[in-house]
């Protein structure tokens, strides 16, 4: 059986935590920041966690991660 290939786009976006959950960087903090409030920008800095349903889909893309 050949090795499975990792989807490189997914590998760049998602990272596994110690407990096995998948975290990602939230979108919306690159440009057009003047109209966004300080609280919103502060919350966008925090890492997001995938929901259990999305986590199943991401694990298929990251077989060895």
N, C-alpha and C positions, 0 to 999 in steps of 0.2 A: 504494500500500500504506500503510495507516495505521500510525502509531507503535504499538509494543507498550507495554502498561502494566506498570509495575513493581509487584510485589506489595509493598505498603507494610509489611506485617507482617514480611516477609523482609528488607526494606531496613533495618528497625530492629534486627534481630537479627544480621545478617551484614555483614562488612566485608572487602573485598579487600585483600590485602597487595601489596607491590611486585612479588613474583614471581608473582602471580596466584592464590595459594591463598586460601581463604576461612576467616576466623577468626571466633570467636564468644565471648561471655562464658558461662562455665559456670554452671549452675544450682545452687541449694542454699546460697546465701550471704546470704539475705534475713532469715530468722527461724529460730527453734529452733536457735540456735548453741551453746547450753550443752552439749549432748550430743555435739557434734562436736569432735574433737581438734584441737589447734593445727596439726598437720601437714596434716590434711585441709583445714582452712580456708585454710591457706597455699597449698596446691595448687589450690584452687578459685579463688583470685585470678588465677591465670595464665590467659591466653587459650587456648581450645581451638581445634584445627584440624580441619576436616571431612575425613573420609576421601575418597578419590577417587570412590567410588560416590555418596556423599552430595553431593559437590561438583558432580557432573553435574546432580543434581536441583535444587540451589540456583541454578545458573547459568541455568536456565530461568525461575526466579522473578525474577532480576535481569538483564534483558537489556542494560541500559546501564551497569551498575556495573563 
